[in-house]
C-alpha cells in the first residue's frame, strides 16, 4: 500500500525558523509576499473572467490564500494531497463565510479528476519544489488540460540564483535551520517522510521556462522575491524587491522565491517574456 502523504514541515516550523534567521529585516518576508499577492490580484482584475468562473488552488494547504482571492471567482476548487491540511482549509473557508463556493478535494494535482478546460485561473503556490522530479511535468500537463483557452497560471516556487537547478533538504538542528544540498536521488527518496525533513527543489528560470513551454504554457512575466541577502546597491529596505525586479539580470541573481505568470497556449517551440509592471 502506498504511503499516505503528509506535508513534512509540520506547522511550518522549518519555514518560520528560516524567516527568523534569514530575512534581511523584521517584517520583510511578509511585505515581500504581499507585493506578489497584490500583483496577482491586479492581473486577475484585468483578465477577462466570465460568470461562473473557477479558480483552482492547487496545493491549497491550510487554505491561507483562499481569502485573498475568493472574491474574484464564482467557484473555487481547492486541492491538496494532505487530508489534514484540507480539514484546516475547510475551516478557513467556513470562518470567512465563503465555504458554499468551494469544492475541496484531497488529491494531488497530477491525479486530479476534473472537467477539461473548465478552470479560468490556477494558483499553485510552493508545491512543485516538494514533489518527485518526474511528477513536475505531470502536474503542468494536468494544469494545461483543466485550464480554459487563454487561462492564466500563477506559479510560485523556490528559485535557484544559479544557471542550473539543484536540490536540498531542510531540517532543524539544535533549534537552528539547516539546509544541505543533496543529490536528486536523495531528494526523490525523501518526498514522503515522517522525520520533519523538507525536500526542496530550487529551479533556475531556464528550468521553469522549459517546463512551462513543454507543457503548453507561454511565460508572460516572472518576478523574484524573498531576498535572503541585501544587494549592496540597494538604497533602502523598502526598495529591495522593486530594485531587483527592474533588471532581468538581477531577477536571476536574487530572491529565494519566484512567481511566474503564464498563459495557456497550444504546444509550441518558442516561449516569450512580455513586459508587466514590476
N, C-alpha and C positions, 0 to 999 in steps of 0.2 A: 504494500500500500504506500502511495506517495506521501512523503512527509508534508504535513499541513504548513502553510506559510504564515509566519508571524514576523512583523517588521522588527528587525534586530535592535533598533535604537529605542528601547522601551522608555516611554515617557519623555522622549527626546533628550535624554541625559547627555548623550555624546554631542549633539548639536548645541545644546546650551553651554556645555563646557568649552566647546570650540569658540563660541561667540564671546564668552567671558575672557578667554585667554588671547584671542586673536584680533578682535575688532579694533580698528585704529583709534577710536574714541567712543566713549559711552553713548549708546543710543544709535550709533551709526548703522548697525545691522538692520534694525527696524526701518530707519529712514531710507536706506538704500533699497530695500524691498518695496517700500511704499511707492517710490518713484516708478518701479516696474509695474506694480498693480495699477497705478493711475494711467500709465501709458497703454496698458492693455484695455482699460475701460475706454480710453479715448479712441482707440482703434475700433472697438466693438460699436461704439456710438456712431462712428462714421460708416460702418459696414451695413449693407442693406440686409436686414433680418425681417423675414416675413412673419405674419401672425402664426401662432402655433409653433414657434421656434423652439429648438432644442439645444441645450448646452450639454456636452459630455465632459464631466470632470473625471479624467482617467487617473486613478490613483488618488482618490479624494482624501485618504487618510482619515483623520478625525473630523473632517468637514470644515477645517479652518478657513478655507477660501470661499465656501459656498455663500455666506452672507455678503461677500464683496460683489458677487456677480449675479445673484439670483434675480435682481430687479430687471435685468436686461432680457430675460428669456421667459417664455410661457411655461416651459418644461425643462427639467434637469434630469439627466441620467448620471448618477454618481456611483462609481465602481471602485472596488479595492479588493485585493486578494485576501486581506486580513480581516476576517469577520468581526474581530473585536474592535477594529478601527471603524468599521461600518456602523456598529452599535453606537459609538460615540458621535459619528456624523449624523445619525438619525436624531439624536438628542439636540444637536446644534440646530438642525432644521426645524425641529419642533419648538425649541425655545425662541427662535427668531420668527416664528409664525409663517413659514413657507413650506411646511412638510407636505402639504397637499399637492405641490407641484413637482416633487422629487420622487424618482424611481431609484431605489437603492439595489445594487447587485453585488454580492460577494464573489467577485470573479476577477481574474487577471485580464489585462487589456487584450492580449493576444487571443484569449479564449472567449471573448465577449460574443454573445449571440444577439444581434440586433439588426433591424431593418437597414438595408443598404441605402446609402445616400439620403439619410433622414436627419442627420445632425448638422446644425449650422456652424457651430464653433466647438472646437476641442481645446480644453485646458489640460495640460499634462505637466504638473509641477513636481520636479525632482523624483522621477520614477525610473527613467531608463538607466541611470547610473548605478542602480541597485539590482538589476536583473542580469540573468545569464547573457553572455555576449551574443549567443545565437538567437535570443529572444528579441533583441532590439529591432532588427528589421521586420520581424513578425508583427510587433506592435505597430510600427509605422504603416505596414501594409493593411493592417486592420483599420487603422485610422482612415486610410485612403478609401476603403470600402464603405464605411459608415458615413463619411462626410459628404455633404451635398456638393455639387459642382461649384467651384469658386469659394467653397467654405474655407474657414481660417483655422489654423492650428497654432496655438501658443505653447511653445515647448520651453521649459526651464530645466536646466540640468547643471552638473558641475563642469567646470571649464579648465582645460589644460592650457597654461600660458606658454606652452612649447609648441613646436610644429607637429607634434605627434601626441597621440593619446597614451595614457598609462593607467595603472591600477594601484589601489591602496586599500589598506584596512585600517579602520579607526576603532580605538578602544580606550578605556580608561585604565590608567596605571597610577596607583597612589593618588587618586583623585585628579590626575592631570590627563589631558587629552594626548594621545599618542597616535600619530598617523604614519604608517610604514608602507613604503612601496612594495608591491608583491607582483608575482608573475600572473599572467592571465589564467593559468590553470588553477592556481590557488584561489584567485578571485571567484572563478566559477564554482569552486568546491564549497565556498562558504556563503553562497547566496541564501541558503536556508541554514540557520544556526541558532542555537539557544544560549550562546555564550556572550551575548551583547557585543558582538563584533560586527561593525557595519562595513560591508564591502562597498568601495566607491570606484566607479569608472570615470576618469577625467577625460573628457572629449576635447580634442582640438577643433577649431572652427572648420578645418578641412574635413575632419572625420564626419562632422554633423552635416555639412553641405552634401557630401557623397551619400550619406544615409538617406537624407531627405530626397535628393534627386532620384535615387534608385527606387524610392517608394512612391514617386509620383507627386512630389511637392516642389514648389519653387520658393526659394528663400526671398522674402521681401525685406527683412531687416533683422539685425541682431544687435543686442546691447549687453555689455558685461556689467556686473555689479558685485557687491560684497568684496570690495578690495581688501586684501589682507595686509598690504603694506602701502604706506602713503608715498606716492611719487614725489621726488624732490622738487619738481616744477609746480606742484600744487600750491596755490596761494592761500587757501583756507580749507577747513574741514568740509564745509558745505559744498565746495566746488569739485570735490574729488570725482564723483561719478560723471558729472556734466563734462568736466575737462577731458576725462579719459575717453568718453564716447564721441568726442568731436573728431577723433582720428582713428582710422581703420587699424593703423599700426599699434596704437595704444590699446585699442579694444582687444587686440590679440595678446597683449602682454600683461594686462591687468585684469583682475576680477576672478574670484573663486567660482562664481556662478555666471551663467549666460542665459539670456532669454532670446528666443528666435521666433519671429513671426513668419509663418509660411502659408501658402495658398495651394489648394488642391489644383493640380493640372493633370493633363494626360501625361503618361510616362514619356519623358523626353531626355535628350542627351545633354542639354545645357541648363545651367542654373544662373540666375542673375540676382544681383542685390540692388534693390531700389532704395532711394533715399526716404527717410522717415524722420520726423523731428526727434532729436536726441538730446 
